[in-house]
Amino acid sequence: MLHVMKELNAVALRQSLARVARALERDREPILLRLGRKPVGVIVSIRDFEERFASARASDRRRALVDEILADRPRGSVLVDEALADLRGR
């Protein structure tokens, strides 16, 4: 299961959002959000979000850009790595 972290239900979150936000900013400890007894999400600090998720999203965008660039190359063209391998093999 999940490692030990603070837990909070939706009612408590609604009643004390400002206090929860300050604690999150101060402690940077993720908070498990429950709806009734069911875990439904995790609240993380913006710093943790950027470190863990935003960099992954940026990596996905870079990969998509490379794929788009490669898709625009003329038919029959050779990748640079393949061309270098051919030159080295001769």
PDB file of N, CA, C and O in Angstrom:
ATOM      1  N   MET A   1       0.851  -1.191   0.000  1.00  0.00           N
ATOM      2  CA  MET A   1       0.000   0.000   0.000  1.00  0.00           C
ATOM      3  C   MET A   1       0.887   1.241   0.000  1.00  0.00           C
ATOM      4  O   MET A   1       2.092   1.138  -0.232  1.00  0.00           O
ATOM      5  N   LEU A   2       0.329   2.363   0.246  1.00  0.00           N
ATOM      6  CA  LEU A   2       1.049   3.623   0.263  1.00  0.00           C
ATOM      7  C   LEU A   2       1.867   3.758   1.531  1.00  0.00           C
ATOM      8  O   LEU A   2       1.494   3.231   2.579  1.00  0.00           O
ATOM      9  N   HIS A   3       2.992   4.472   1.435  1.00  0.00           N
ATOM     10  CA  HIS A   3       3.780   4.698   2.638  1.00  0.00           C
ATOM     11  C   HIS A   3       2.998   5.601   3.590  1.00  0.00           C
ATOM     12  O   HIS A   3       2.029   6.247   3.194  1.00  0.00           O
ATOM     13  N   VAL A   4       3.420   5.636   4.815  1.00  0.00           N
ATOM     14  CA  VAL A   4       2.702   6.395   5.841  1.00  0.00           C
ATOM     15  C   VAL A   4       2.746   7.880   5.493  1.00  0.00           C
ATOM     16  O   VAL A   4       3.810   8.456   5.267  1.00  0.00           O
ATOM     17  N   MET A   5       1.560   8.481   5.457  1.00  0.00           N
ATOM     18  CA  MET A   5       1.464   9.913   5.197  1.00  0.00           C
ATOM     19  C   MET A   5       0.228  10.434   5.907  1.00  0.00           C
ATOM     20  O   MET A   5      -0.617   9.662   6.362  1.00  0.00           O
ATOM     21  N   LYS A   6       0.136  11.728   5.995  1.00  0.00           N
ATOM     22  CA  LYS A   6      -1.058  12.330   6.579  1.00  0.00           C
ATOM     23  C   LYS A   6      -2.269  11.918   5.753  1.00  0.00           C
ATOM     24  O   LYS A   6      -2.171  11.698   4.546  1.00  0.00           O
ATOM     25  N   GLU A   7      -3.412  11.819   6.427  1.00  0.00           N
ATOM     26  CA  GLU A   7      -4.656  11.511   5.732  1.00  0.00           C
ATOM     27  C   GLU A   7      -5.677  12.577   6.066  1.00  0.00           C
ATOM     28  O   GLU A   7      -5.652  13.167   7.146  1.00  0.00           O
ATOM     29  N   LEU A   8      -6.575  12.815   5.127  1.00  0.00           N
ATOM     30  CA  LEU A   8      -7.575  13.853   5.291  1.00  0.00           C
ATOM     31  C   LEU A   8      -8.802  13.451   4.494  1.00  0.00           C
ATOM     32  O   LEU A   8      -8.685  12.973   3.365  1.00  0.00           O
ATOM     33  N   ASN A   9      -9.981  13.643   5.076  1.00  0.00           N
ATOM     34  CA  ASN A   9     -11.177  13.362   4.287  1.00  0.00           C
ATOM     35  C   ASN A   9     -11.679  14.656   3.661  1.00  0.00           C
ATOM     36  O   ASN A   9     -11.259  15.748   4.044  1.00  0.00           O
ATOM     37  N   ALA A  10     -12.572  14.522   2.704  1.00  0.00           N
ATOM     38  CA  ALA A  10     -13.044  15.680   1.938  1.00  0.00           C
ATOM     39  C   ALA A  10     -13.719  16.724   2.823  1.00  0.00           C
ATOM     40  O   ALA A  10     -13.566  17.922   2.583  1.00  0.00           O
ATOM     41  N   VAL A  11     -14.457  16.294   3.833  1.00  0.00           N
ATOM     42  CA  VAL A  11     -15.136  17.242   4.727  1.00  0.00           C
ATOM     43  C   VAL A  11     -14.109  18.084   5.477  1.00  0.00           C
ATOM     44  O   VAL A  11     -14.234  19.307   5.541  1.00  0.00           O
ATOM     45  N   ALA A  12     -13.093  17.433   6.043  1.00  0.00           N
ATOM     46  CA  ALA A  12     -12.055  18.164   6.777  1.00  0.00           C
ATOM     47  C   ALA A  12     -11.298  19.108   5.851  1.00  0.00           C
ATOM     48  O   ALA A  12     -10.932  20.210   6.259  1.00  0.00           O
ATOM     49  N   LEU A  13     -11.060  18.693   4.616  1.00  0.00           N
ATOM     50  CA  LEU A  13     -10.374  19.549   3.661  1.00  0.00           C
ATOM     51  C   LEU A  13     -11.196  20.808   3.383  1.00  0.00           C
ATOM     52  O   LEU A  13     -10.655  21.914   3.377  1.00  0.00           O
ATOM     53  N   ARG A  14     -12.481  20.646   3.156  1.00  0.00           N
ATOM     54  CA  ARG A  14     -13.356  21.792   2.906  1.00  0.00           C
ATOM     55  C   ARG A  14     -13.361  22.758   4.085  1.00  0.00           C
ATOM     56  O   ARG A  14     -13.386  23.975   3.901  1.00  0.00           O
ATOM     57  N   GLN A  15     -13.336  22.210   5.292  1.00  0.00           N
ATOM     58  CA  GLN A  15     -13.428  23.051   6.486  1.00  0.00           C
ATOM     59  C   GLN A  15     -12.128  23.766   6.814  1.00  0.00           C
ATOM     60  O   GLN A  15     -12.144  24.792   7.493  1.00  0.00           O
ATOM     61  N   SER A  16     -11.012  23.245   6.349  1.00  0.00           N
ATOM     62  CA  SER A  16      -9.738  23.835   6.773  1.00  0.00           C
ATOM     63  C   SER A  16      -8.719  23.902   5.639  1.00  0.00           C
ATOM     64  O   SER A  16      -7.548  23.586   5.849  1.00  0.00           O
ATOM     65  N   LEU A  17      -9.132  24.297   4.469  1.00  0.00           N
ATOM     66  CA  LEU A  17      -8.251  24.325   3.316  1.00  0.00           C
ATOM     67  C   LEU A  17      -7.027  25.215   3.531  1.00  0.00           C
ATOM     68  O   LEU A  17      -5.917  24.826   3.169  1.00  0.00           O
ATOM     69  N   ALA A  18      -7.208  26.383   4.106  1.00  0.00           N
ATOM     70  CA  ALA A  18      -6.075  27.290   4.321  1.00  0.00           C
ATOM     71  C   ALA A  18      -5.039  26.659   5.254  1.00  0.00           C
ATOM     72  O   ALA A  18      -3.837  26.752   5.003  1.00  0.00           O
ATOM     73  N   ARG A  19      -5.503  26.021   6.323  1.00  0.00           N
ATOM     74  CA  ARG A  19      -4.584  25.371   7.268  1.00  0.00           C
ATOM     75  C   ARG A  19      -3.845  24.211   6.597  1.00  0.00           C
ATOM     76  O   ARG A  19      -2.646  24.028   6.809  1.00  0.00           O
ATOM     77  N   VAL A  20      -4.553  23.444   5.800  1.00  0.00           N
ATOM     78  CA  VAL A  20      -3.940  22.326   5.076  1.00  0.00           C
ATOM     79  C   VAL A  20      -2.899  22.839   4.091  1.00  0.00           C
ATOM     80  O   VAL A  20      -1.815  22.265   3.983  1.00  0.00           O
ATOM     81  N   ALA A  21      -3.212  23.908   3.376  1.00  0.00           N
ATOM     82  CA  ALA A  21      -2.273  24.484   2.409  1.00  0.00           C
ATOM     83  C   ALA A  21      -1.004  24.982   3.102  1.00  0.00           C
ATOM     84  O   ALA A  21       0.099  24.776   2.596  1.00  0.00           O
ATOM     85  N   ARG A  22      -1.156  25.632   4.253  1.00  0.00           N
ATOM     86  CA  ARG A  22       0.034  26.100   4.987  1.00  0.00           C
ATOM     87  C   ARG A  22       0.882  24.926   5.456  1.00  0.00           C
ATOM     88  O   ARG A  22       2.109  24.978   5.363  1.00  0.00           O
ATOM     89  N   ALA A  23       0.251  23.868   5.960  1.00  0.00           N
ATOM     90  CA  ALA A  23       0.990  22.682   6.420  1.00  0.00           C
ATOM     91  C   ALA A  23       1.712  22.022   5.250  1.00  0.00           C
ATOM     92  O   ALA A  23       2.849  21.571   5.394  1.00  0.00           O
ATOM     93  N   LEU A  24       1.069  21.967   4.118  1.00  0.00           N
ATOM     94  CA  LEU A  24       1.682  21.368   2.935  1.00  0.00           C
ATOM     95  C   LEU A  24       2.892  22.176   2.493  1.00  0.00           C
ATOM     96  O   LEU A  24       3.930  21.612   2.145  1.00  0.00           O
ATOM     97  N   GLU A  25       2.759  23.470   2.506  1.00  0.00           N
ATOM     98  CA  GLU A  25       3.869  24.350   2.135  1.00  0.00           C
ATOM     99  C   GLU A  25       5.030  24.212   3.127  1.00  0.00           C
ATOM    100  O   GLU A  25       6.196  24.185   2.733  1.00  0.00           O
ATOM    101  N   ARG A  26       4.699  24.128   4.396  1.00  0.00           N
ATOM    102  CA  ARG A  26       5.710  24.044   5.447  1.00  0.00           C
ATOM    103  C   ARG A  26       6.397  22.669   5.467  1.00  0.00           C
ATOM    104  O   ARG A  26       7.625  22.592   5.472  1.00  0.00           O
ATOM    105  N   ASP A  27       5.611  21.593   5.478  1.00  0.00           N
ATOM    106  CA  ASP A  27       6.159  20.250   5.676  1.00  0.00           C
ATOM    107  C   ASP A  27       6.514  19.529   4.379  1.00  0.00           C
ATOM    108  O   ASP A  27       7.361  18.637   4.376  1.00  0.00           O
ATOM    109  N   ARG A  28       5.872  19.911   3.280  1.00  0.00           N
ATOM    110  CA  ARG A  28       6.043  19.252   1.982  1.00  0.00           C
ATOM    111  C   ARG A  28       5.714  17.761   2.055  1.00  0.00           C
ATOM    112  O   ARG A  28       6.163  16.992   1.206  1.00  0.00           O
ATOM    113  N   GLU A  29       4.956  17.353   3.033  1.00  0.00           N
ATOM    114  CA  GLU A  29       4.559  15.953   3.162  1.00  0.00           C
ATOM    115  C   GLU A  29       3.257  15.742   2.392  1.00  0.00           C
ATOM    116  O   GLU A  29       2.290  16.471   2.608  1.00  0.00           O
ATOM    117  N   PRO A  30       3.221  14.750   1.493  1.00  0.00           N
ATOM    118  CA  PRO A  30       1.974  14.493   0.757  1.00  0.00           C
ATOM    119  C   PRO A  30       0.830  14.165   1.707  1.00  0.00           C
ATOM    120  O   PRO A  30       1.044  13.628   2.794  1.00  0.00           O
ATOM    121  N   ILE A  31      -0.377  14.491   1.288  1.00  0.00           N
ATOM    122  CA  ILE A  31      -1.564  14.234   2.105  1.00  0.00           C
ATOM    123  C   ILE A  31      -2.504  13.333   1.311  1.00  0.00           C
ATOM    124  O   ILE A  31      -2.894  13.665   0.191  1.00  0.00           O
ATOM    125  N   LEU A  32      -2.859  12.210   1.885  1.00  0.00           N
ATOM    126  CA  LEU A  32      -3.785  11.280   1.261  1.00  0.00           C
ATOM    127  C   LEU A  32      -5.205  11.790   1.458  1.00  0.00           C
ATOM    128  O   LEU A  32      -5.622  12.020   2.593  1.00  0.00           O
ATOM    129  N   LEU A  33      -5.950  11.971   0.383  1.00  0.00           N
ATOM    130  CA  LEU A  33      -7.309  12.478   0.450  1.00  0.00           C
ATOM    131  C   LEU A  33      -8.281  11.309   0.340  1.00  0.00           C
ATOM    132  O   LEU A  33      -8.193  10.499  -0.583  1.00  0.00           O
ATOM    133  N   ARG A  34      -9.200  11.234   1.286  1.00  0.00           N
ATOM    134  CA  ARG A  34     -10.190  10.167   1.299  1.00  0.00           C
ATOM    135  C   ARG A  34     -11.583  10.750   1.092  1.00  0.00           C
ATOM    136  O   ARG A  34     -11.888  11.854   1.544  1.00  0.00           O
ATOM    137  N   LEU A  35     -12.400   9.999   0.411  1.00  0.00           N
ATOM    138  CA  LEU A  35     -13.816  10.315   0.265  1.00  0.00           C
ATOM    139  C   LEU A  35     -14.538   9.186   0.980  1.00  0.00           C
ATOM    140  O   LEU A  35     -14.647   8.075   0.460  1.00  0.00           O
ATOM    141  N   GLY A  36     -15.029   9.481   2.178  1.00  0.00           N
ATOM    142  CA  GLY A  36     -15.504   8.417   3.056  1.00  0.00           C
ATOM    143  C   GLY A  36     -14.288   7.638   3.534  1.00  0.00           C
ATOM    144  O   GLY A  36     -13.373   8.224   4.112  1.00  0.00           O
ATOM    145  N   ARG A  37     -14.259   6.347   3.310  1.00  0.00           N
ATOM    146  CA  ARG A  37     -13.094   5.541   3.681  1.00  0.00           C
ATOM    147  C   ARG A  37     -12.209   5.209   2.489  1.00  0.00           C
ATOM    148  O   ARG A  37     -11.164   4.577   2.643  1.00  0.00           O
ATOM    149  N   LYS A  38     -12.625   5.632   1.311  1.00  0.00           N
ATOM    150  CA  LYS A  38     -11.915   5.281   0.081  1.00  0.00           C
ATOM    151  C   LYS A  38     -10.867   6.336  -0.270  1.00  0.00           C
ATOM    152  O   LYS A  38     -11.201   7.515  -0.390  1.00  0.00           O
ATOM    153  N   PRO A  39      -9.601   5.930  -0.437  1.00  0.00           N
ATOM    154  CA  PRO A  39      -8.583   6.884  -0.900  1.00  0.00           C
ATOM    155  C   PRO A  39      -8.883   7.301  -2.339  1.00  0.00           C
ATOM    156  O   PRO A  39      -9.096   6.448  -3.201  1.00  0.00           O
ATOM    157  N   VAL A  40      -8.901   8.608  -2.600  1.00  0.00           N
ATOM    158  CA  VAL A  40      -9.233   9.096  -3.936  1.00  0.00           C
ATOM    159  C   VAL A  40      -8.149   9.963  -4.563  1.00  0.00           C
ATOM    160  O   VAL A  40      -8.218  10.272  -5.753  1.00  0.00           O
ATOM    161  N   GLY A  41      -7.162  10.355  -3.790  1.00  0.00           N
ATOM    162  CA  GLY A  41      -6.118  11.198  -4.357  1.00  0.00           C
ATOM    163  C   GLY A  41      -5.052  11.537  -3.351  1.00  0.00           C
ATOM    164  O   GLY A  41      -5.124  11.166  -2.179  1.00  0.00           O
ATOM    165  N   VAL A  42      -4.067  12.246  -3.835  1.00  0.00           N
ATOM    166  CA  VAL A  42      -2.966  12.703  -2.995  1.00  0.00           C
ATOM    167  C   VAL A  42      -2.723  14.171  -3.302  1.00  0.00           C
ATOM    168  O   VAL A  42      -2.667  14.572  -4.465  1.00  0.00           O
ATOM    169  N   ILE A  43      -2.581  14.955  -2.268  1.00  0.00           N
ATOM    170  CA  ILE A  43      -2.257  16.369  -2.417  1.00  0.00           C
ATOM    171  C   ILE A  43      -0.761  16.500  -2.167  1.00  0.00           C
ATOM    172  O   ILE A  43      -0.261  16.068  -1.129  1.00  0.00           O
ATOM    173  N   VAL A  44      -0.039  17.104  -3.130  1.00  0.00           N
ATOM    174  CA  VAL A  44       1.412  17.266  -2.988  1.00  0.00           C
ATOM    175  C   VAL A  44       1.758  18.740  -3.106  1.00  0.00           C
ATOM    176  O   VAL A  44       0.989  19.528  -3.657  1.00  0.00           O
ATOM    177  N   SER A  45       2.914  19.104  -2.587  1.00  0.00           N
ATOM    178  CA  SER A  45       3.367  20.493  -2.699  1.00  0.00           C
ATOM    179  C   SER A  45       3.677  20.804  -4.158  1.00  0.00           C
ATOM    180  O   SER A  45       3.930  19.895  -4.949  1.00  0.00           O
ATOM    181  N   ILE A  46       3.657  22.062  -4.508  1.00  0.00           N
ATOM    182  CA  ILE A  46       3.948  22.467  -5.878  1.00  0.00           C
ATOM    183  C   ILE A  46       5.367  22.082  -6.252  1.00  0.00           C
ATOM    184  O   ILE A  46       5.634  21.720  -7.398  1.00  0.00           O
ATOM    185  N   ARG A  47       6.274  22.158  -5.297  1.00  0.00           N
ATOM    186  CA  ARG A  47       7.678  21.787  -5.567  1.00  0.00           C
ATOM    187  C   ARG A  47       7.781  20.304  -5.909  1.00  0.00           C
ATOM    188  O   ARG A  47       8.467  19.932  -6.861  1.00  0.00           O
ATOM    189  N   ASP A  48       7.101  19.455  -5.137  1.00  0.00           N
ATOM    190  CA  ASP A  48       7.111  18.025  -5.432  1.00  0.00           C
ATOM    191  C   ASP A  48       6.447  17.744  -6.782  1.00  0.00           C
ATOM    192  O   ASP A  48       6.921  16.912  -7.555  1.00  0.00           O
ATOM    193  N   PHE A  49       5.359  18.438  -7.051  1.00  0.00           N
ATOM    194  CA  PHE A  49       4.686  18.264  -8.334  1.00  0.00           C
ATOM    195  C   PHE A  49       5.634  18.581  -9.482  1.00  0.00           C
ATOM    196  O   PHE A  49       5.751  17.803 -10.430  1.00  0.00           O
ATOM    197  N   GLU A  50       6.309  19.721  -9.397  1.00  0.00           N
ATOM    198  CA  GLU A  50       7.224  20.119 -10.463  1.00  0.00           C
ATOM    199  C   GLU A  50       8.366  19.128 -10.616  1.00  0.00           C
ATOM    200  O   GLU A  50       8.739  18.783 -11.737  1.00  0.00           O
ATOM    201  N   GLU A  51       8.927  18.663  -9.499  1.00  0.00           N
ATOM    202  CA  GLU A  51      10.045  17.729  -9.557  1.00  0.00           C
ATOM    203  C   GLU A  51       9.636  16.375 -10.113  1.00  0.00           C
ATOM    204  O   GLU A  51      10.391  15.766 -10.872  1.00  0.00           O
ATOM    205  N   ARG A  52       8.465  15.900  -9.751  1.00  0.00           N
ATOM    206  CA  ARG A  52       8.072  14.535 -10.116  1.00  0.00           C
ATOM    207  C   ARG A  52       7.237  14.437 -11.367  1.00  0.00           C
ATOM    208  O   ARG A  52       7.377  13.477 -12.124  1.00  0.00           O
ATOM    209  N   PHE A  53       6.372  15.406 -11.608  1.00  0.00           N
ATOM    210  CA  PHE A  53       5.416  15.275 -12.695  1.00  0.00           C
ATOM    211  C   PHE A  53       5.671  16.232 -13.852  1.00  0.00           C
ATOM    212  O   PHE A  53       5.558  15.838 -15.013  1.00  0.00           O
ATOM    213  N   ALA A  54       6.006  17.462 -13.560  1.00  0.00           N
ATOM    214  CA  ALA A  54       6.203  18.434 -14.630  1.00  0.00           C
ATOM    215  C   ALA A  54       7.402  18.054 -15.487  1.00  0.00           C
ATOM    216  O   ALA A  54       7.357  18.233 -16.705  1.00  0.00           O
ATOM    217  N   SER A  55       8.472  17.536 -14.893  1.00  0.00           N
ATOM    218  CA  SER A  55       9.635  17.144 -15.690  1.00  0.00           C
ATOM    219  C   SER A  55       9.302  15.959 -16.582  1.00  0.00           C
ATOM    220  O   SER A  55       9.819  15.868 -17.695  1.00  0.00           O
ATOM    221  N   ALA A  56       8.446  15.045 -16.118  1.00  0.00           N
ATOM    222  CA  ALA A  56       8.028  13.915 -16.948  1.00  0.00           C
ATOM    223  C   ALA A  56       7.198  14.418 -18.118  1.00  0.00           C
ATOM    224  O   ALA A  56       7.351  13.935 -19.240  1.00  0.00           O
ATOM    225  N   ARG A  57       6.328  15.379 -17.870  1.00  0.00           N
ATOM    226  CA  ARG A  57       5.510  15.947 -18.936  1.00  0.00           C
ATOM    227  C   ARG A  57       6.385  16.667 -19.962  1.00  0.00           C
ATOM    228  O   ARG A  57       6.136  16.570 -21.163  1.00  0.00           O
ATOM    229  N   ALA A  58       7.408  17.389 -19.497  1.00  0.00           N
ATOM    230  CA  ALA A  58       8.321  18.079 -20.407  1.00  0.00           C
ATOM    231  C   ALA A  58       9.080  17.061 -21.261  1.00  0.00           C
ATOM    232  O   ALA A  58       9.304  17.287 -22.450  1.00  0.00           O
ATOM    233  N   SER A  59       9.468  15.960 -20.663  1.00  0.00           N
ATOM    234  CA  SER A  59      10.150  14.900 -21.401  1.00  0.00           C
ATOM    235  C   SER A  59       9.240  14.331 -22.488  1.00  0.00           C
ATOM    236  O   SER A  59       9.686  14.078 -23.606  1.00  0.00           O
ATOM    237  N   ASP A  60       7.967  14.133 -22.157  1.00  0.00           N
ATOM    238  CA  ASP A  60       7.003  13.645 -23.144  1.00  0.00           C
ATOM    239  C   ASP A  60       6.859  14.637 -24.298  1.00  0.00           C
ATOM    240  O   ASP A  60       6.777  14.235 -25.459  1.00  0.00           O
ATOM    241  N   ARG A  61       6.828  15.936 -23.977  1.00  0.00           N
ATOM    242  CA  ARG A  61       6.711  16.960 -25.025  1.00  0.00           C
ATOM    243  C   ARG A  61       7.952  16.963 -25.922  1.00  0.00           C
ATOM    244  O   ARG A  61       7.837  17.113 -27.138  1.00  0.00           O
ATOM    245  N   ARG A  62       9.152  16.797 -25.317  1.00  0.00           N
ATOM    246  CA  ARG A  62      10.381  16.739 -26.123  1.00  0.00           C
ATOM    247  C   ARG A  62      10.343  15.543 -27.066  1.00  0.00           C
ATOM    248  O   ARG A  62      10.693  15.663 -28.240  1.00  0.00           O
ATOM    249  N   ARG A  63       9.915  14.380 -26.547  1.00  0.00           N
ATOM    250  CA  ARG A  63       9.832  13.163 -27.362  1.00  0.00           C
ATOM    251  C   ARG A  63       8.848  13.371 -28.518  1.00  0.00           C
ATOM    252  O   ARG A  63       9.119  12.954 -29.645  1.00  0.00           O
ATOM    253  N   ALA A  64       7.713  14.010 -28.244  1.00  0.00           N
ATOM    254  CA  ALA A  64       6.723  14.266 -29.292  1.00  0.00           C
ATOM    255  C   ALA A  64       7.294  15.200 -30.359  1.00  0.00           C
ATOM    256  O   ALA A  64       7.030  15.019 -31.547  1.00  0.00           O
ATOM    257  N   LEU A  65       8.073  16.194 -29.941  1.00  0.00           N
ATOM    258  CA  LEU A  65       8.692  17.120 -30.888  1.00  0.00           C
ATOM    259  C   LEU A  65       9.695  16.388 -31.776  1.00  0.00           C
ATOM    260  O   LEU A  65       9.721  16.596 -32.989  1.00  0.00           O
ATOM    261  N   VAL A  66      10.512  15.539 -31.181  1.00  0.00           N
ATOM    262  CA  VAL A  66      11.473  14.758 -31.967  1.00  0.00           C
ATOM    263  C   VAL A  66      10.734  13.871 -32.960  1.00  0.00           C
ATOM    264  O   VAL A  66      11.127  13.780 -34.123  1.00  0.00           O
ATOM    265  N   ASP A  67       9.668  13.217 -32.512  1.00  0.00           N
ATOM    266  CA  ASP A  67       8.882  12.372 -33.404  1.00  0.00           C
ATOM    267  C   ASP A  67       8.300  13.181 -34.563  1.00  0.00           C
ATOM    268  O   ASP A  67       8.277  12.723 -35.705  1.00  0.00           O
ATOM    269  N   GLU A  68       7.828  14.391 -34.251  1.00  0.00           N
ATOM    270  CA  GLU A  68       7.269  15.262 -35.290  1.00  0.00           C
ATOM    271  C   GLU A  68       8.338  15.671 -36.301  1.00  0.00           C
ATOM    272  O   GLU A  68       8.085  15.677 -37.506  1.00  0.00           O
ATOM    273  N   ILE A  69       9.520  16.009 -35.817  1.00  0.00           N
ATOM    274  CA  ILE A  69      10.621  16.395 -36.705  1.00  0.00           C
ATOM    275  C   ILE A  69      11.018  15.223 -37.594  1.00  0.00           C
ATOM    276  O   ILE A  69      11.213  15.384 -38.799  1.00  0.00           O
ATOM    277  N   LEU A  70      11.135  14.048 -36.992  1.00  0.00           N
ATOM    278  CA  LEU A  70      11.517  12.865 -37.772  1.00  0.00           C
ATOM    279  C   LEU A  70      10.445  12.487 -38.790  1.00  0.00           C
ATOM    280  O   LEU A  70      10.764  11.975 -39.863  1.00  0.00           O
ATOM    281  N   ALA A  71       9.193  12.732 -38.468  1.00  0.00           N
ATOM    282  CA  ALA A  71       8.107  12.411 -39.393  1.00  0.00           C
ATOM    283  C   ALA A  71       8.130  13.329 -40.617  1.00  0.00           C
ATOM    284  O   ALA A  71       7.615  12.957 -41.671  1.00  0.00           O
ATOM    285  N   ASP A  72       8.713  14.512 -40.496  1.00  0.00           N
ATOM    286  CA  ASP A  72       8.763  15.470 -41.605  1.00  0.00           C
ATOM    287  C   ASP A  72       9.914  15.224 -42.576  1.00  0.00           C
ATOM    288  O   ASP A  72       9.984  15.885 -43.613  1.00  0.00           O
ATOM    289  N   ARG A  73      10.799  14.313 -42.277  1.00  0.00           N
ATOM    290  CA  ARG A  73      11.949  14.099 -43.165  1.00  0.00           C
ATOM    291  C   ARG A  73      11.480  13.403 -44.453  1.00  0.00           C
ATOM    292  O   ARG A  73      10.497  12.663 -44.440  1.00  0.00           O
ATOM    293  N   PRO A  74      12.177  13.643 -45.538  1.00  0.00           N
ATOM    294  CA  PRO A  74      11.782  13.061 -46.830  1.00  0.00           C
ATOM    295  C   PRO A  74      11.851  11.531 -46.820  1.00  0.00           C
ATOM    296  O   PRO A  74      12.648  10.932 -46.097  1.00  0.00           O
ATOM    297  N   ARG A  75      10.999  10.921 -47.638  1.00  0.00           N
ATOM    298  CA  ARG A  75      11.006   9.459 -47.756  1.00  0.00           C
ATOM    299  C   ARG A  75      12.368   8.992 -48.261  1.00  0.00           C
ATOM    300  O   ARG A  75      12.992   9.620 -49.115  1.00  0.00           O
ATOM    301  N   GLY A  76      12.796   7.884 -47.708  1.00  0.00           N
ATOM    302  CA  GLY A  76      14.066   7.314 -48.152  1.00  0.00           C
ATOM    303  C   GLY A  76      15.282   7.929 -47.482  1.00  0.00           C
ATOM    304  O   GLY A  76      16.403   7.471 -47.704  1.00  0.00           O
ATOM    305  N   SER A  77      15.083   8.961 -46.664  1.00  0.00           N
ATOM    306  CA  SER A  77      16.230   9.563 -45.986  1.00  0.00           C
ATOM    307  C   SER A  77      16.713   8.621 -44.890  1.00  0.00           C
ATOM    308  O   SER A  77      15.964   7.779 -44.393  1.00  0.00           O
ATOM    309  N   VAL A  78      17.957   8.780 -44.535  1.00  0.00           N
ATOM    310  CA  VAL A  78      18.597   7.902 -43.565  1.00  0.00           C
ATOM    311  C   VAL A  78      18.856   8.679 -42.286  1.00  0.00           C
ATOM    312  O   VAL A  78      19.224   9.853 -42.328  1.00  0.00           O
ATOM    313  N   LEU A  79      18.664   8.022 -41.150  1.00  0.00           N
ATOM    314  CA  LEU A  79      18.974   8.666 -39.880  1.00  0.00           C
ATOM    315  C   LEU A  79      20.472   8.920 -39.783  1.00  0.00           C
ATOM    316  O   LEU A  79      21.266   8.172 -40.353  1.00  0.00           O
ATOM    317  N   VAL A  80      20.857   9.953 -39.074  1.00  0.00           N
ATOM    318  CA  VAL A  80      22.262  10.310 -38.919  1.00  0.00           C
ATOM    319  C   VAL A  80      23.051   9.139 -38.345  1.00  0.00           C
ATOM    320  O   VAL A  80      24.149   8.840 -38.814  1.00  0.00           O
ATOM    321  N   ASP A  81      22.501   8.479 -37.337  1.00  0.00           N
ATOM    322  CA  ASP A  81      23.205   7.343 -36.721  1.00  0.00           C
ATOM    323  C   ASP A  81      23.456   6.240 -37.740  1.00  0.00           C
ATOM    324  O   ASP A  81      24.526   5.632 -37.759  1.00  0.00           O
ATOM    325  N   GLU A  82      22.456   5.985 -38.593  1.00  0.00           N
ATOM    326  CA  GLU A  82      22.632   4.946 -39.614  1.00  0.00           C
ATOM    327  C   GLU A  82      23.686   5.360 -40.643  1.00  0.00           C
ATOM    328  O   GLU A  82      24.499   4.538 -41.065  1.00  0.00           O
ATOM    329  N   ALA A  83      23.672   6.622 -41.041  1.00  0.00           N
ATOM    330  CA  ALA A  83      24.645   7.115 -42.014  1.00  0.00           C
ATOM    331  C   ALA A  83      26.050   7.034 -41.440  1.00  0.00           C
ATOM    332  O   ALA A  83      26.976   6.622 -42.139  1.00  0.00           O
ATOM    333  N   LEU A  84      26.225   7.417 -40.192  1.00  0.00           N
ATOM    334  CA  LEU A  84      27.547   7.330 -39.562  1.00  0.00           C
ATOM    335  C   LEU A  84      28.005   5.888 -39.453  1.00  0.00           C
ATOM    336  O   LEU A  84      29.177   5.596 -39.693  1.00  0.00           O
ATOM    337  N   ALA A  85      27.114   4.988 -39.099  1.00  0.00           N
ATOM    338  CA  ALA A  85      27.461   3.571 -38.992  1.00  0.00           C
ATOM    339  C   ALA A  85      27.915   3.038 -40.355  1.00  0.00           C
ATOM    340  O   ALA A  85      28.870   2.265 -40.436  1.00  0.00           O
ATOM    341  N   ASP A  86      27.221   3.458 -41.434  1.00  0.00           N
ATOM    342  CA  ASP A  86      27.601   3.038 -42.781  1.00  0.00           C
ATOM    343  C   ASP A  86      28.990   3.561 -43.141  1.00  0.00           C
ATOM    344  O   ASP A  86      29.815   2.832 -43.692  1.00  0.00           O
ATOM    345  N   LEU A  87      29.238   4.834 -42.822  1.00  0.00           N
ATOM    346  CA  LEU A  87      30.549   5.422 -43.134  1.00  0.00           C
ATOM    347  C   LEU A  87      31.664   4.740 -42.346  1.00  0.00           C
ATOM    348  O   LEU A  87      32.750   4.511 -42.879  1.00  0.00           O
ATOM    349  N   ARG A  88      31.411   4.424 -41.121  1.00  0.00           N
ATOM    350  CA  ARG A  88      32.446   3.779 -40.294  1.00  0.00           C
ATOM    351  C   ARG A  88      32.704   2.350 -40.740  1.00  0.00           C
ATOM    352  O   ARG A  88      33.812   1.833 -40.594  1.00  0.00           O
ATOM    353  N   GLY A  89      31.683   1.723 -41.281  1.00  0.00           N
ATOM    354  CA  GLY A  89      31.818   0.331 -41.710  1.00  0.00           C
ATOM    355  C   GLY A  89      32.559   0.175 -43.012  1.00  0.00           C
ATOM    356  O   GLY A  89      33.002  -0.927 -43.337  1.00  0.00           O
ATOM    357  N   ARG A  90      32.706   1.239 -43.766  1.00  0.00           N
ATOM    358  CA  ARG A  90      33.374   1.160 -45.077  1.00  0.00           C
ATOM    359  C   ARG A  90      34.852   1.244 -44.953  1.00  0.00           C
ATOM    360  O   ARG A  90      35.559   1.193 -45.960  1.00  0.00           O
TER     361      ARG A  90
END
